[in-house]
Amino acid sequence: MPRQPRRQELSPTPEPVPNYGDSPSMLDKVGATAEVAREKVDNAANSAWRNAKKYIPSALLHRSAQDYYLMFYNLLNIGLWTYLLVLVTAHLLTPSPPPTVLNPAPGPTISSSTASETLGAYLKNIFRPFKNVKATSTGFTSTNSHKFSALEKGTGYITSILHTFIERSRTTYSARGIGVYTLIIQSMALLEVVHSALGIVKSPVQTTAMQVASRLAVVWWFVEAEPSARTSTFYSTMLVAWSLSEIIRSQYYMASLLHLTPPRAHTNRLVATSIDILTYIRYSAFYILYPLGSGSEYMLMLKGFPSFPSKSAAIATKGGWNLLSAKGVPAWKVFFQRVKVWVTSWDAGAWARVPFVFIWPAGLFILMTYMQSQRRKALGRGSGRSTASGRTVVGRKK
């Protein structure tokens, strides 16, 4: 009988125990999803940056933090001084009470006006004080009593303009908050001294500190302490000179930071011409703006002294009666008596200004000498501008 094969009994296979440590958790899934999203965002940002770089000047790329700071500072300086210049100009050219720049024709219907109507109202306000002005033998009036010659009309028109300008310039400090804006903007110039001291800019510390200190003395001391200085015409001329000089200087520094000056061989012709003009203005405008600004500062400083006494006021004093009783007194003795009366009327503030009477002209001479030397370096002695590779004529490449 054949043997039956033994049937092998196999033990039952145990069921696999699930290993929960090998399966991804909910936190891992969220992290993976976030990583994928981050990669997509990075790729999109890199693609957008590559496209944007095509329209960004190369001078703005890969610059140091110091360069970016100086760019921001000069742009801010240009904006603030331009705003102040607009305020002063608008005040001098528009009737009192003056409207604001953004609201040139104040009134209940200005909000519904179009841009062209707003501009027209602004131009109308500018020329309104000089409308129908006619010259007379005693001044100027708006009546048409009789005919005048062309010379008389022209003289009366110019006289009216100067009279209006002087009258408005007396209220520049209090109009539109100009005095407050000037105080804030000029105080920010302390950063100029810090920049020079830290070597961020190449300007000499002594010259920069002297210029900033003189302006701070004007706005914080000479003007704030003397009411007559705040109502002086020289306050307006000083602000105009300051604003123009700061705008020109900051624009030139900004062009230098953008590597636009001096123009290179590959520089666009129009850009090169513009930079050459800006360079010439930068190193030539000081011949007018520095004396105008410093002269106005000097006159505001002198406002702190008492008025020079008249001859009658000097004679009215005790020493003046002795001069009056004497016969044949020379004029110089009377003059010195007036000076004596004037000096004895000085207070502590006037005596504190005495050193500045001599410091101011010396400071102006130092600044003019320094700018003259800088002009020779930048423009050369002849026509054109000196560069590292030769001479560049204005508007042309080497």
C-alpha positions in Angstrom: 0.0 0.0 0.0 1.6 3.2 -1.0 2.6 5.6 1.7 0.7 8.7 1.8 2.9 11.9 1.9 2.9 13.4 5.3 1.1 16.5 5.3 3.3 19.4 6.6 1.5 21.5 8.9 2.5 25.0 8.8 2.1 27.4 11.6 -0.3 30.3 10.8 1.5 33.4 9.6 1.1 36.2 12.2 -0.7 39.3 11.0 1.6 42.2 10.5 1.6 44.7 13.3 1.2 48.3 11.9 4.2 50.5 12.6 2.8 53.9 13.1 6.3 55.4 13.4 7.0 54.8 9.6 3.9 56.5 8.3 4.0 60.4 7.9 2.2 62.3 10.5 -0.1 65.2 9.9 2.6 67.6 10.9 5.1 66.2 8.4 2.4 66.5 5.6 1.8 70.1 6.5 5.6 70.8 6.5 6.0 69.1 3.1 3.2 71.2 1.7 4.6 74.3 3.1 8.1 73.5 1.6 6.5 73.0 -1.8 4.6 76.3 -1.5 7.8 78.1 -0.3 9.7 76.8 -3.3 6.9 78.0 -5.6 7.0 81.4 -4.0 10.8 81.6 -4.2 10.7 80.7 -7.9 8.0 83.3 -8.6 9.9 86.0 -6.7 13.2 85.1 -8.4 11.4 85.3 -11.8 9.8 88.6 -10.9 13.2 90.0 -9.7 14.9 88.9 -12.9 12.3 90.7 -15.0 12.4 93.8 -12.8 16.2 94.0 -13.0 15.8 94.7 -16.7 14.3 98.0 -15.8 16.4 98.9 -12.8 19.6 100.9 -13.4 22.7 99.0 -12.8 23.9 101.7 -10.4 21.2 100.8 -8.0 22.2 97.1 -7.8 24.7 95.5 -5.5 25.4 98.7 -3.6 26.5 98.9 0.1 24.1 99.9 2.8 26.0 103.2 3.2 25.3 104.1 -0.5 21.6 103.3 -0.1 21.4 105.5 3.0 23.1 108.4 1.2 20.7 108.0 -1.7 17.7 108.1 0.6 19.2 111.1 2.6 19.8 113.1 -0.6 16.4 112.3 -2.0 14.8 113.4 1.3 16.9 116.6 1.3 15.8 117.4 -2.2 12.1 116.9 -1.3 12.2 118.9 1.9 14.0 121.9 0.5 11.9 121.9 -2.7 8.8 121.9 -0.6 10.1 124.8 1.4 11.0 126.7 -1.7 7.5 126.1 -3.1 6.0 127.5 0.1 8.1 130.6 0.1 7.6 131.2 -3.7 3.8 130.7 -3.4 3.6 133.1 -0.5 5.5 135.8 -2.3 3.5 135.5 -5.5 0.0 135.1 -4.1 -2.2 137.6 -2.2 -2.6 137.6 1.5 -4.1 135.5 3.1 -2.2 133.1 0.8 -3.8 129.9 -0.4 -2.0 126.6 -0.2 -0.3 125.0 -3.1 -2.8 122.1 -3.2 -5.7 124.5 -2.8 -4.7 127.5 -4.9 -8.2 129.1 -5.0 -9.8 128.5 -1.6 -13.5 128.5 -1.5 -16.6 126.3 -1.1 -16.6 125.2 -4.8 -12.9 124.3 -5.1 -13.6 120.6 -4.4 -15.7 120.4 -7.6 -13.2 122.2 -9.8 -11.3 120.4 -12.6 -7.5 120.4 -12.9 -7.6 123.1 -15.6 -9.8 125.3 -13.5 -7.6 124.8 -10.5 -4.5 125.7 -12.5 -6.3 128.7 -13.9 -7.3 129.9 -10.5 -3.7 129.5 -9.3 -2.3 131.6 -12.2 -5.1 134.2 -11.6 -4.0 134.5 -7.9 -0.4 135.0 -9.0 -1.1 138.0 -11.2 -4.1 139.4 -9.4 -2.1 141.9 -7.3 -0.5 143.5 -10.4 -3.8 143.8 -12.4 -4.8 147.4 -13.4 -1.8 149.0 -11.7 -1.1 152.4 -13.1 1.7 154.9 -12.2 1.0 158.4 -10.8 3.2 161.2 -9.8 2.7 160.2 -6.2 3.1 156.5 -6.5 0.8 153.9 -8.1 -2.9 153.4 -8.2 -5.5 151.4 -10.0 -7.4 154.4 -11.5 -7.2 155.6 -15.0 -7.3 159.4 -14.3 -5.0 160.4 -17.2 -2.5 159.1 -19.7 1.1 158.3 -18.9 4.2 157.8 -20.9 5.6 154.3 -21.5 8.5 155.1 -19.1 6.1 156.2 -16.3 4.0 153.1 -16.8 7.0 150.8 -16.7 8.4 152.5 -13.7 5.1 152.3 -11.8 4.7 148.7 -12.7 8.2 147.8 -11.4 7.6 149.9 -8.3 4.3 148.1 -7.6 6.0 144.7 -8.0 8.8 145.6 -5.6 6.4 147.1 -3.1 4.2 144.0 -3.1 7.2 141.7 -2.9 8.6 143.6 0.1 5.3 143.7 1.9 4.7 140.0 1.5 8.2 139.1 2.4 7.7 140.7 5.8 5.2 137.9 6.7 7.1 134.9 5.3 8.1 133.6 8.7 4.5 133.3 10.0 2.8 132.3 6.7 2.1 128.7 5.9 4.2 127.5 8.8 7.3 128.4 7.0 9.2 129.4 10.1 8.5 126.0 11.7 9.4 124.0 8.6 12.6 126.0 8.3 13.5 125.2 11.9 13.0 121.5 11.4 14.6 121.1 8.0 17.6 123.1 8.8 18.1 121.2 12.1 18.4 118.0 10.1 21.6 119.4 8.7 23.4 118.2 11.8 23.6 114.9 10.0 25.9 116.6 7.5 28.5 117.1 10.2 28.0 113.5 11.4 28.6 112.2 7.8 31.8 114.2 7.5 33.1 113.1 10.9 32.4 109.4 10.1 34.0 109.7 6.7 30.8 108.8 4.9 31.3 111.8 2.6 34.5 113.5 1.6 33.5 117.0 2.7 35.9 118.5 5.3 34.5 118.5 8.8 35.6 122.0 9.7 34.0 123.6 6.6 30.8 121.6 7.0 30.5 122.3 10.8 31.1 126.0 10.2 28.3 126.3 7.6 25.8 124.2 9.6 26.6 126.1 12.8 26.1 129.5 11.2 22.7 128.4 9.8 21.6 126.9 13.2 22.6 130.1 14.9 20.4 132.0 12.5 17.2 129.9 12.9 17.5 129.1 16.6 19.0 132.3 17.9 19.0 135.4 15.6 15.5 134.9 14.2 13.8 133.3 17.3 15.1 135.9 19.7 14.4 139.1 17.7 10.9 139.9 16.4 12.2 142.4 13.9 14.3 139.6 12.2 11.1 137.5 11.8 9.5 140.4 9.9 12.5 141.2 7.8 12.7 140.9 4.0 16.1 139.3 4.3 14.4 136.2 5.9 12.8 135.4 2.5 16.0 136.0 0.5 17.9 133.8 2.9 15.4 130.9 2.5 15.5 131.2 -1.3 19.3 131.1 -1.3 19.4 128.2 1.1 16.8 126.2 -0.8 18.3 126.6 -4.2 21.9 125.8 -3.0 20.7 122.6 -1.1 18.6 121.4 -4.1 21.5 121.8 -6.5 24.0 120.3 -4.2 21.8 117.2 -3.3 21.0 116.6 -7.0 24.7 116.6 -7.8 25.5 114.2 -5.0 22.7 112.0 -6.1 24.0 111.9 -9.6 27.4 111.0 -8.2 26.0 108.2 -6.2 24.3 106.8 -9.4 27.7 106.9 -11.2 26.4 109.5 -13.6 29.2 112.0 -13.0 31.5 112.3 -14.7 29.8 110.9 -17.8 31.4 107.8 -19.3 32.0 106.9 -22.9 28.8 104.8 -23.0 26.6 107.5 -21.3 23.7 108.7 -23.3 24.3 112.0 -25.0 21.3 113.7 -23.4 22.2 112.4 -20.0 25.8 113.5 -20.4 24.7 117.0 -21.4 22.3 117.2 -18.5 25.0 116.1 -16.1 27.5 118.6 -17.5 25.0 121.4 -17.1 24.3 120.3 -13.5 28.0 120.1 -12.8 28.5 123.7 -14.1 25.6 125.0 -12.1 26.8 123.2 -9.0 30.2 124.8 -9.1 29.1 128.2 -10.4 25.8 129.1 -8.6 27.7 129.7 -5.3 28.9 133.0 -6.7 25.4 134.3 -6.3 23.7 132.1 -3.7 26.5 132.2 -1.1 26.8 136.0 -0.9 23.0 136.3 -1.0 22.5 133.7 1.8 25.3 134.8 4.0 24.5 138.5 3.4 20.9 137.8 4.5 22.1 135.9 7.5 24.4 138.8 8.4 21.5 141.3 8.2 19.3 139.2 10.4 22.1 139.0 12.9 22.4 142.8 13.0 18.7 143.0 13.8 19.6 142.1 17.4 21.3 145.5 17.9 19.4 148.6 18.8 18.7 151.1 16.2 21.4 153.7 15.6 20.3 156.9 17.4 19.6 160.0 15.4 21.4 163.3 15.9 18.6 164.7 18.0 18.5 161.6 20.2 22.2 161.9 20.8 22.0 165.6 21.7 19.2 164.9 24.0 21.5 163.0 26.3 23.6 164.6 29.1 26.8 164.6 27.0 24.8 165.9 24.0 23.8 169.0 25.8 27.4 169.9 26.4 28.1 169.5 22.7 25.1 171.6 22.0 26.2 174.4 24.3 29.7 174.5 22.7 30.2 176.4 19.5 31.9 175.1 16.4 31.7 171.5 17.4 33.0 169.3 14.5 30.6 166.8 13.0 32.8 163.8 14.0 32.3 164.6 17.7 28.6 164.5 17.2 28.9 161.2 15.4 31.0 159.7 18.2 28.4 160.9 20.7 25.8 159.0 18.7 28.0 155.9 18.7 28.5 156.2 22.5 24.7 156.5 23.1 24.2 153.5 20.8 26.7 151.2 22.5 25.5 152.1 26.0 22.0 150.9 25.0 23.2 147.4 24.1 21.9 144.5 26.2 23.5 141.1 26.8 22.1 139.7 23.6 23.6 142.5 21.6 27.1 142.1 23.2 26.9 138.3 22.5 26.5 139.0 18.8 29.6 141.2 18.6 32.0 138.3 17.7 29.8 137.2 14.9 30.1 140.7 13.3 33.6 139.7 12.5 33.2 135.9 12.2 30.6 136.1 9.5 32.6 137.9 6.8 35.6 135.7 7.5 33.4 132.6 7.3 32.1 133.7 3.9 35.6 134.2 2.7 36.6 130.7 3.7 33.5 129.1 2.1 34.0 131.1 -1.1 37.7 130.1 -1.2 36.9 126.5 -0.7 34.2 126.4 -3.4 36.6 128.2 -5.8 39.2 125.5 -5.3 36.5 122.8 -5.8 35.4 124.6 -9.0 38.9 124.5 -10.4 39.1 120.8 -9.7 35.7 120.0 -11.3 35.6 122.5 -14.2 39.2 123.3 -14.8 40.4 126.7 -15.8 39.1 126.6 -19.3 35.8 125.6 -21.0 34.6 122.1 -20.3 35.1 119.9 -17.3 38.2 118.0 -16.1 37.9 114.2 -15.9 40.3 111.4 -15.1 40.9 110.7 -18.7 41.0 114.2 -20.1 38.7 117.1 -20.7 35.0 116.7 -21.6 33.4 119.6 -23.3 29.9 120.3 -22.2 27.4 118.2 -24.2 30.1 116.1 -25.9 32.0 112.9 -25.1 35.7 112.7 -25.1 
